[in-house]
Amino acid sequence: MTDSLPSLDRPRQTAPLLEVKDFRVSYPGPLNWAVDRVSLSLQPGEKLGLVGESGCGKSTLGRAVMRLLPNRSRVEGQALFEGRSVIDFSPSELRKFRGEAVSLVFQDPMTRLDPLMTIGEHCLETLLAHQPQLGKKQAKKIAVATLASVNIPPERWAQYPHEFSGGMRQRVAIALALVLNPKLIVADEPTTSLDVTVSAQILEMLTALCAERNMGLILISHDLALVGEYCDRIAVMYEGKLVESGPKEDVFYNPQAPYTQMLLAAAHQLQSAGAQNSAAIASQDQPILSLEKLTKHYALEQGLLGKILRQEPPEPIRAVDCISLDLYPGEILGLVGESGCGKSTLSRTLLRIVEPTSGQITFQGEDFTELSRSALQEKRRDIQMIFQDPHACLNPMMTIGRGIADPLLIHGLANAAEARKKVSEMMERVGLTPVKDYYDRYPGDISGGQQQRVAIARALITRPKLVVCDEPVSMLDASVQAQVLELMLDLKDELALTYLFITHDLWVAKYLCDRIAVMNSGKIVEIGPTEQIFSAPAHSYTKTLLKAAPLLAKA
């Protein structure tokens, strides 16, 4: 086999762009098929949505067709790109195939970005590795244009990944996938960390490119409304098998598989329900948390040339800009807005994980900004966080039982025997049962939905009064989302909790929250009861968000 890959440059119009036949994948270790006899095909320019719960094999399938599996993984069946077997590609053909023919957009952008390289260096490296004939100036021109297409302005060229929000890092990852103009993009949950407006922009851009360049798209997602809006066909996976596949109208309006019917029912439930106790909450006098003119600004360093020319220093980033709001006991207050608007910075500032630039934080009648370090640690027992990515916030070397017990031991709230008893009780509450089957396992041994249950148990083990939830269900499929949200509602009533719920998913906010605060460019632009925000939004930005939110149409 030669090093060239002629079929990548001269497509065979008679063959599908991608085809898998009786495809099976097993990871190293005991033989257990993560993908089991899957057959499907994709034509040039076609958009296929691949959906299913976490652990069903959809991401494994996407990586397998690009030969990105761990060593000693077992693969059976056929994977053909333009009629040629991907499994038989030589190393040099495989290198040309990845990037130039097929690009993969990962769910977590930090797995794709080097923290020691600037955004511009990432783009140049990708381009010049595959197209060394380009001059650096020409490569930069292509890269800047590609970054601009995903709303990354040229002035951020020299910044590093840690200086970007999660959503902006995902935009960079999508730009890196597009920069070589591939024939197929495999997008694995590409907009999970993005707000609805940017998500819509990027997916509209991707689908427009599919039409313009006859480029195929496999969109792997747990969001049924999303794939329904942007894909031509839907394929549903469950426990490694393809249980249903067809045009989106057939799958959505006449689903045949019981699992597909259950997924659709869960998605409709999320979009149709809404919190009901906002009036009761509003009647309370004493808030549990008050923010008064809370501000967090980040100063930008002036470059060497600016110092030499004695230019004015750059304006600071106003991540949180003079925010005032009250949160009442027993309330669920939703905080929504686009990535980079300051939602997560606000949550970290009110917890003093990052120190505020100015303003006041009052928690349970006490000035939180004046607490000493030791007093702050003690008070944090009453405020806990649930993060977006449970896998990233759980110690992979610590068993589930020990990980949940850790806050109790850190705060000196229990000895080892007492901690084990309390952890077992909490695991029962969050549905990690039988407890003995989970207590000594590790986070990597369980699904994403189960990991998030562990993260919830860990946050609640100290019996906090306030829980700050930063995108806690954005990585979960519709059925698991519904389970976790129902669990959070049950625990709220059972343990008398108050939630500050940060999300970019407006339908999750509508389902869960009593009131919603809409954030844009560091400011709260609108706040009110959930029903009012959805039925009669006052601010133009709120209207834009609602218009961009994908809605799952009913039959």
C-alpha positions in Angstrom: 0.0 0.0 0.0 1.4 3.4 -1.0 1.8 6.4 1.3 -0.6 8.5 -0.8 -4.3 8.3 -0.3 -5.8 9.0 -3.7 -9.4 8.4 -2.8 -9.2 11.2 -0.3 -8.5 13.7 -3.1 -10.7 12.1 -5.8 -13.9 11.0 -4.1 -15.8 8.0 -5.6 -19.3 9.3 -6.0 -20.7 5.7 -6.3 -19.6 4.8 -2.8 -20.9 6.2 0.5 -18.7 8.7 2.2 -18.5 6.4 5.3 -19.9 2.9 5.8 -19.7 0.5 8.7 -20.9 -3.1 8.4 -21.4 -5.5 11.3 -18.9 -3.3 13.2 -17.9 -4.4 16.7 -15.5 -2.8 19.2 -14.2 -4.2 22.5 -11.8 -2.4 24.8 -8.6 -4.1 26.3 -9.5 -6.5 29.0 -12.3 -9.1 29.2 -14.2 -9.4 25.9 -17.2 -7.1 26.2 -18.5 -5.4 23.0 -18.9 -1.7 23.5 -20.2 -1.5 20.0 -22.0 -4.6 18.8 -22.7 -5.4 15.1 -23.6 -1.8 14.1 -24.2 -1.2 10.4 -24.9 2.3 9.0 -23.8 4.5 6.1 -23.3 8.3 5.4 -23.5 10.0 2.0 -21.5 13.1 1.1 -23.2 16.2 2.5 -25.5 14.2 4.8 -25.9 15.0 8.4 -26.5 12.0 10.8 -27.4 12.4 14.4 -26.2 9.6 16.7 -28.0 9.6 20.1 -28.2 7.4 23.2 -27.4 7.4 26.9 -23.9 7.7 28.3 -22.0 4.4 27.9 -24.1 3.2 25.0 -21.1 3.2 22.6 -21.9 6.2 20.4 -18.5 8.0 21.2 -16.7 4.7 20.9 -18.1 4.2 17.4 -17.0 7.7 16.4 -13.5 7.2 17.6 -13.3 3.6 16.2 -13.9 4.8 12.6 -10.9 7.1 13.0 -8.7 4.4 14.7 -8.4 6.4 17.9 -8.9 3.5 20.2 -6.5 2.3 22.9 -3.9 -0.3 22.0 -5.1 -3.9 22.1 -8.7 -2.9 21.5 -10.5 -5.5 19.4 -12.3 -4.5 16.2 -14.4 -6.7 13.9 -16.4 -6.0 10.8 -15.8 -3.3 8.2 -15.3 0.5 8.3 -15.0 2.0 4.8 -14.2 5.6 3.9 -15.1 6.3 0.2 -15.0 2.5 -0.4 -11.5 1.9 1.3 -11.0 0.1 4.5 -9.9 2.4 7.3 -8.7 -0.6 9.3 -6.1 -1.3 6.6 -4.6 2.2 6.3 -0.9 2.4 6.8 0.4 4.9 9.5 1.2 7.5 6.9 -2.2 7.1 5.2 -3.9 7.2 8.6 -2.1 10.5 9.4 -3.4 12.0 6.1 -6.9 10.6 6.7 -7.2 12.2 10.2 -7.6 15.9 9.8 -7.5 16.2 6.0 -10.4 13.8 5.4 -12.0 13.4 8.8 -11.9 15.6 11.8 -13.1 14.9 15.3 -14.5 17.5 17.7 -14.2 16.2 21.2 -16.7 16.9 24.1 -14.0 18.2 26.4 -11.9 20.8 24.6 -9.1 20.6 27.2 -8.3 17.1 25.9 -7.5 18.8 22.5 -5.7 21.9 23.7 -2.1 22.2 25.0 -2.0 24.5 28.0 1.5 25.7 27.0 0.5 26.8 23.5 -1.4 29.9 22.5 -4.5 29.6 20.5 -2.7 30.9 17.4 0.1 28.3 17.8 -2.5 25.6 17.9 -3.9 26.7 14.6 -0.6 27.2 12.9 0.7 23.8 14.1 -2.4 22.0 12.7 -2.2 23.7 9.3 1.5 23.5 8.8 1.7 19.8 9.9 -0.6 18.9 7.0 0.2 21.7 4.5 3.9 22.5 4.9 3.9 24.3 1.6 2.0 27.2 3.2 4.0 30.2 4.3 3.4 31.2 7.9 1.7 34.5 6.8 -0.7 32.6 4.6 -1.4 30.0 7.3 -2.2 32.7 9.8 -4.6 34.3 7.4 -6.5 31.0 7.0 -6.4 30.4 10.7 -7.7 33.9 11.7 -10.6 33.5 9.2 -11.5 30.1 10.6 -11.4 31.4 14.2 -13.5 34.4 13.2 -16.1 31.9 11.8 -16.6 30.6 15.4 -16.6 34.0 17.0 -13.0 34.1 18.3 -11.7 37.6 17.5 -8.1 38.2 16.2 -7.0 40.0 19.3 -7.2 36.7 21.3 -4.7 35.0 18.9 -1.9 35.2 21.5 -3.9 34.0 24.5 -3.7 30.6 26.2 -6.5 28.0 26.7 -6.8 28.8 30.4 -7.7 32.4 29.6 -10.8 31.3 27.7 -14.1 30.1 29.1 -15.2 26.5 28.6 -17.5 27.5 25.8 -14.8 29.6 24.0 -12.3 26.7 24.3 -14.9 24.5 22.5 -15.1 27.1 19.8 -11.3 26.9 19.3 -11.6 23.0 19.1 -14.2 23.3 16.4 -12.1 25.8 14.5 -9.2 23.3 14.6 -11.4 20.7 13.2 -12.5 23.0 10.3 -9.2 24.6 9.5 -8.1 21.8 7.1 -11.5 21.7 5.3 -12.2 18.0 5.9 -14.8 15.9 4.0 -16.4 14.5 7.2 -16.6 15.9 10.7 -17.4 13.6 13.7 -18.7 16.0 16.3 -18.8 14.3 19.8 -21.1 16.5 21.9 -19.6 19.6 20.3 -21.9 22.2 21.9 -22.4 20.6 25.4 -20.5 23.5 27.0 -22.0 26.3 24.8 -25.0 28.4 25.3 -28.0 28.2 23.0 -27.1 31.2 20.9 -23.5 30.2 20.2 -24.5 26.6 19.8 -27.0 27.6 17.2 -24.4 29.7 15.4 -21.9 26.9 15.3 -24.3 24.2 14.2 -25.8 26.5 11.6 -22.2 27.1 10.3 -21.4 23.4 10.3 -24.5 22.5 8.5 -24.0 25.3 6.0 -20.5 24.0 5.3 -21.9 20.5 4.8 -24.1 21.9 2.0 -21.4 24.2 0.5 -18.5 21.7 0.5 -20.6 18.5 0.3 -19.1 17.6 3.7 -20.6 14.9 5.9 -21.4 15.4 9.6 -21.9 12.8 12.3 -23.3 14.7 15.3 -23.0 12.6 18.5 -25.3 14.1 21.1 -27.7 13.4 24.0 -29.8 16.4 22.9 -32.7 15.1 20.8 -34.0 18.5 20.0 -30.6 19.5 18.8 -30.1 16.6 16.4 -33.7 17.0 15.3 -33.1 20.5 14.2 -29.8 20.0 12.4 -29.6 16.4 11.1 -31.2 14.6 8.2 -31.2 11.2 9.8 -31.2 9.9 13.3 -29.5 6.7 14.6 -30.3 5.6 18.2 -27.9 3.4 20.2 -28.5 1.4 23.3 -26.1 -0.9 25.1 -23.7 -1.0 22.1 -26.4 -1.8 19.6 -28.2 0.3 16.9 -31.8 0.0 18.0 -33.4 2.4 15.5 -32.3 4.4 12.4 -34.1 6.4 9.8 -35.1 9.9 8.6 -35.6 12.2 11.6 -39.4 12.6 10.9 -39.8 8.8 11.1 -37.8 8.5 14.3 -39.4 11.4 16.1 -43.0 11.0 15.0 -43.2 7.2 14.7 -40.5 5.7 16.9 -40.4 1.9 16.9 -37.9 0.9 19.6 -39.1 1.1 23.2 -35.8 2.9 24.1 -36.4 5.6 21.5 -39.9 6.1 22.8 -38.6 6.4 26.4 -35.9 9.0 25.3 -38.5 11.1 23.5 -40.9 11.0 26.5 -38.1 12.2 28.8 -37.2 15.0 26.4 -40.8 16.2 26.1 -41.2 16.0 29.9 -38.2 18.4 30.3 -39.6 20.9 27.8 -43.2 20.9 29.0 -42.9 21.1 32.8 -42.1 24.1 35.0 -41.5 25.1 38.6 -44.6 26.1 40.5 -43.6 27.7 43.8 -42.1 31.0 42.7 -45.0 33.0 44.4 -44.4 31.3 47.7 -40.7 32.0 47.5 -41.2 35.7 46.6 -43.3 36.2 49.7 -40.4 35.4 52.1 -38.6 38.4 53.7 -35.1 37.2 54.6 -32.9 36.0 51.8 -30.3 33.2 52.5 -27.8 34.9 50.1 -27.6 38.5 49.1 -25.2 40.0 46.6 -24.8 43.8 46.6 -22.8 45.4 43.7 -20.6 42.3 43.5 -17.8 42.9 41.0 -14.9 40.8 39.7 -12.5 42.4 37.1 -9.4 40.8 35.6 -6.6 43.1 34.6 -4.9 42.4 31.3 -1.1 42.8 31.1 0.2 45.3 28.6 2.4 44.0 25.9 6.1 45.0 25.5 5.3 47.2 22.4 2.5 49.0 24.3 4.9 49.7 27.2 7.6 51.1 24.8 5.0 53.3 23.1 3.5 54.3 26.4 0.0 53.3 25.3 -2.9 53.2 27.7 -3.2 49.8 29.4 -5.9 47.5 28.1 -9.3 47.7 29.6 -9.9 45.0 32.3 -12.2 42.0 31.6 -15.4 42.8 33.5 -16.4 39.2 34.2 -18.8 40.1 37.0 -20.0 43.7 36.8 -21.8 45.2 39.8 -24.3 42.4 40.3 -27.0 42.6 43.0 -29.5 39.8 43.7 -31.2 37.9 46.5 -31.7 34.2 46.9 -34.4 32.9 49.3 -34.5 29.7 51.4 -36.0 26.8 49.5 -35.7 28.6 46.2 -34.2 27.4 42.9 -32.8 30.4 41.1 -31.6 29.7 37.6 -28.7 31.7 36.2 -28.6 31.5 32.3 -26.5 33.2 29.7 -24.0 32.6 27.0 -20.5 31.1 27.6 -18.1 33.7 28.8 -20.9 36.0 30.2 -19.6 35.5 33.8 -21.9 32.8 35.2 -19.2 30.5 36.5 -17.1 33.4 37.6 -20.0 34.7 39.7 -20.4 31.3 41.4 -16.7 31.2 42.3 -16.7 34.8 43.4 -19.7 34.4 45.8 -17.9 31.4 47.3 -14.6 33.4 47.4 -12.8 30.7 45.4 -11.7 33.8 43.6 -11.7 37.0 45.6 -14.2 39.8 44.5 -12.8 43.1 43.3 -15.5 44.9 45.2 -19.0 44.5 46.6 -20.6 42.6 49.4 -21.7 39.0 49.9 -24.1 38.2 52.8 -24.8 34.6 53.6 -27.3 33.7 56.3 -27.1 37.3 57.6 -23.2 37.2 57.9 -20.8 39.3 55.8 -19.0 36.6 53.8 -16.4 39.0 52.4 -15.0 39.8 55.9 -14.5 36.2 57.0 -10.9 35.0 57.8 -9.6 31.9 55.9 -10.3 29.6 58.8 -13.8 31.0 59.3 -14.4 30.8 55.6 -13.5 27.1 55.4 -15.9 26.4 58.3 -18.7 28.4 56.7 -18.2 26.6 53.3 -19.7 23.5 54.9 -23.0 25.3 54.4 -22.3 26.1 50.7 -21.3 23.3 48.3 -20.8 23.1 44.6 -21.8 20.5 42.0 -19.7 21.0 38.9 -20.4 20.4 35.2 -18.0 17.5 34.6 -18.2 15.0 37.4 -15.3 13.0 36.1 -13.0 16.0 36.4 -14.0 16.8 40.0 -13.7 13.3 41.3 -10.3 11.9 42.3 -9.7 8.9 39.9 -7.5 7.3 42.5 -10.0 7.5 45.3 -12.9 5.0 45.7 -16.5 6.3 45.4 -17.1 5.8 49.2 -13.9 7.6 50.2 -14.5 10.4 47.7 -17.9 11.1 49.2 -16.6 10.8 52.7 -13.7 13.3 52.1 -15.6 16.5 53.0 -16.7 15.0 56.3 -13.1 14.1 57.1 -11.8 17.5 55.9 -14.2 19.4 58.1 -13.8 17.0 61.1 -17.5 16.2 61.1 -17.1 12.4 61.5 -14.5 9.7 62.3 -13.9 6.9 59.8 -16.7 4.6 61.1 -19.3 7.5 61.3 -18.3 8.7 57.9 -18.9 5.2 56.3 -22.4 5.1 57.8 -23.3 8.6 56.6 -21.8 7.9 53.2 -23.9 4.7 52.9 -27.0 6.6 53.8 -26.3 9.3 51.3 -25.5 6.8 48.5 -28.9 5.2 49.2 -30.5 8.7 48.8 -28.9 9.4 45.5 -29.7 6.0 44.0 -26.2 4.4 44.1 -27.6 1.1 45.1 -26.9 -1.6 46.2 -24.3 0.5 48.2 -21.9 -2.5 48.5 -21.7 -2.7 44.7 -20.5 0.9 44.4 -18.7 1.8 47.6 -15.3 0.4 46.7 -15.4 1.1 42.9 -13.6 3.9 41.2 -15.2 6.8 39.2 -13.8 5.5 36.0 -15.8 2.2 36.5 -19.2 3.9 36.3 -21.2 5.8 33.7 -21.5 9.6 33.5 -24.9 9.7 35.1 -23.7 7.6 38.0 -20.6 9.8 38.3 -22.9 12.9 38.6 -24.8 11.1 41.4 -21.5 10.6 43.2 -20.8 14.3 42.8 -24.2 15.2 44.2 -23.7 12.9 47.2 -20.3 14.4 47.8 -21.8 18.0 47.7 -24.6 17.1 50.1 -22.7 15.0 52.6 -22.0 18.0 54.8 -25.7 18.9 54.9 -25.3 22.3 53.3 -28.0 25.0 53.2 -27.1 26.3 49.7 -25.9 24.3 46.7 -24.4 26.1 43.7 -24.9 23.9 40.7 -22.6 24.8 37.7 -24.1 23.1 34.6 -24.6 19.8 36.5 -26.6 17.9 33.9 -25.2 19.4 30.6 -23.2 16.2 29.8 -26.1 13.8 30.5 -28.6 12.4 28.0 -32.3 13.3 28.2 -33.3 10.2 30.2 -30.5 10.5 32.8 -31.0 14.3 32.9 -34.6 13.7 33.9 -33.6 11.2 36.6 -30.9 13.5 38.1 -33.2 16.6 38.1 -35.9 14.6 39.8 -33.4 13.4 42.3 -32.3 17.0 43.0 -35.9 18.1 43.5 -36.5 15.3 45.9 -33.4 16.0 47.9 -34.2 19.7 48.0 -37.5 19.0 49.8 -36.0 16.2 51.9 -32.9 18.2 53.1 -34.4 21.7 53.0 -31.9 22.8 50.3 -31.6 26.1 48.3 -30.1 25.9 44.8 -28.4 28.4 42.6 -28.6 26.6 39.3 -26.3 27.7 36.5 -27.1 26.4 33.0 -27.1 27.3 29.4 -30.0 24.9 28.7 -33.2 27.0 28.9 -35.5 24.0 29.0 -33.7 22.6 32.0 -34.0 26.0 33.7 -37.7 26.1 32.9 -38.2 22.6 34.3 -36.4 23.1 37.5 -36.2 26.8 38.5 -38.6 29.1 40.4 -37.0 32.3 39.1 -34.5 32.9 36.3 -31.8 35.6 36.1 -30.4 36.2 32.6 -26.7 37.3 32.5 -25.0 39.0 29.6 -21.5 40.5 29.6 -21.1 40.4 33.3 -24.4 41.9 34.2 -27.9 40.6 35.1 -30.1 42.0 32.3 -33.4 40.5 33.5 -34.7 38.5 36.5 -38.1 37.3 37.2 -40.4 34.2 37.7 -39.7 31.4 35.3 -43.1 31.6 33.6 -42.8 35.3 33.1 -39.3 35.0 31.5 -40.6 32.4 29.0 -44.0 33.9 28.2 -43.2 37.6 28.3 -39.4 38.3 28.2 -38.6 42.0 28.6 -35.0 42.2 27.5 -33.9 41.8 23.8 -31.1 39.4 24.9 -33.6 37.1 26.7 -35.7 37.1 23.5 -32.6 36.1 21.5 -31.8 33.2 23.9 -35.4 31.9 23.7 -35.5 32.1 20.0 -32.2 30.1 19.6 -33.3 27.3 22.0 -34.0 24.2 20.0 -37.6 22.9 20.7 -38.5 19.2 20.2 -41.6 19.3 18.1 -44.4 17.0 19.0 -46.1 14.6 16.6 
